[in-house]
């Protein structure tokens, strides 16, 4: 039995440190993250570093045939919207079942806690993921 997909959904989402595309069409996802505990060291009387953390979010999107626009909304642990990012537009062909999208993020960790990543397709929420993030600065002489 063949099933026709009528509404989009998020099949998977993975936080990682790197994604490598292979010539044969496969990918390797490296450094899968369940959380990010970033630590920085600063000499006393020096300015604090920006609390930036590079990461990648790999998304698998199921959608009906046609053109689609993927967007990512990132929410702070306190609940406020941090940013919204246009990821990519793509065409889902007749025989395709999943579209892979990689978001390269430079996260500013200004609050410790659970960050929520909401995935939208054509303006409609199709899923979300959370990542616990913290940034600790240690002072040294």
C-alpha positions in Angstrom: 0.0 0.0 0.0 1.4 3.4 -1.0 0.7 6.2 1.4 0.4 9.8 0.1 1.8 12.4 2.5 -0.7 15.3 2.9 0.8 17.3 5.8 4.5 18.0 6.7 6.2 16.7 9.8 9.6 16.6 11.4 11.0 13.1 11.1 14.2 13.8 13.0 16.4 16.4 14.5 20.0 16.0 15.7 22.4 18.5 17.4 26.0 17.8 16.5 29.4 19.4 16.0 29.9 18.5 12.3 28.3 17.0 9.3 30.2 15.6 6.3 28.6 15.0 3.0 30.0 12.0 1.0 30.2 11.9 -2.8 27.9 8.9 -3.0 25.1 10.8 -1.3 25.5 9.7 2.3 26.4 11.8 5.3 28.3 11.4 8.5 27.0 13.1 11.6 29.8 13.6 14.1 29.8 14.8 17.7 26.1 14.2 18.5 25.1 16.5 21.4 22.6 15.8 24.1 23.6 19.1 25.8 26.3 21.7 25.7 28.3 22.7 28.7 30.7 25.4 27.4 33.6 26.5 29.6 35.8 29.5 29.1 38.9 30.7 31.0 39.6 34.4 31.5 42.4 36.2 33.2 41.3 38.4 36.1 40.6 42.1 35.1 40.1 41.0 31.4 36.7 41.5 29.7 34.3 38.6 29.6 34.3 36.6 26.3 31.1 36.5 24.2 29.3 33.3 25.2 29.2 31.8 21.7 28.9 28.1 20.9 29.0 26.8 17.3 26.7 23.8 16.6 24.8 22.2 13.8 21.2 21.1 13.8 20.4 18.4 11.3 16.7 18.1 10.4 14.8 15.5 8.4 11.6 17.0 7.0 8.7 15.0 5.5 6.5 17.1 3.2 4.1 16.7 0.3 5.4 17.2 -3.2 6.1 20.9 -4.1 8.1 23.9 -3.0 8.6 24.6 0.7 10.4 27.1 3.0 12.0 25.9 6.2 12.4 28.3 9.2 13.9 27.8 12.6 12.7 29.7 15.7 15.0 29.6 18.7 13.5 30.4 22.2 15.5 31.2 25.3 15.1 29.3 28.6 13.1 32.2 30.0 10.6 31.8 27.2 11.4 34.8 25.0 12.0 34.4 21.3 15.8 34.8 20.7 15.8 34.7 16.9 14.1 33.3 13.8 16.3 32.0 10.9 15.2 31.2 7.3 17.0 27.9 6.7 16.3 27.1 3.1 13.7 26.7 0.4 13.5 23.3 -1.3 11.5 21.3 -3.8 10.1 17.9 -2.6 9.9 15.6 -5.6 7.3 12.9 -6.3 9.5 10.0 -5.2 11.2 11.8 -2.3 10.3 10.8 1.3 12.5 13.1 3.4 14.5 16.3 2.9 17.6 16.8 5.0 18.5 20.3 6.1 21.6 21.4 8.1 21.4 24.6 10.1 24.9 26.1 11.0 24.3 28.0 14.2 26.5 30.3 16.2 24.6 30.1 19.5 25.0 32.9 22.0 24.4 31.3 25.4 23.2 34.3 27.4 21.1 32.1 29.7 21.7 28.7 31.1 19.0 26.2 30.6 16.8 24.6 28.0 16.8 26.2 24.5 13.9 25.3 22.3 14.3 25.0 18.6 11.0 25.2 16.7 10.9 24.0 13.1 8.4 25.7 10.8 7.6 24.7 7.2 5.8 27.3 5.1 5.0 29.1 8.4 3.4 26.1 10.1 5.1 24.5 13.1 6.0 20.9 12.3 8.1 20.0 15.4 10.6 21.1 17.9 13.7 20.0 19.9 15.3 21.2 23.0 19.0 21.4 24.0 20.3 22.1 27.5 23.1 24.7 27.2 25.3 26.5 29.8 28.3 28.7 29.7 30.7 28.9 32.6 33.5 31.4 32.8 36.4 30.6 35.2 38.8 33.3 36.3 42.5 32.6 36.6 45.5 34.7 37.7 
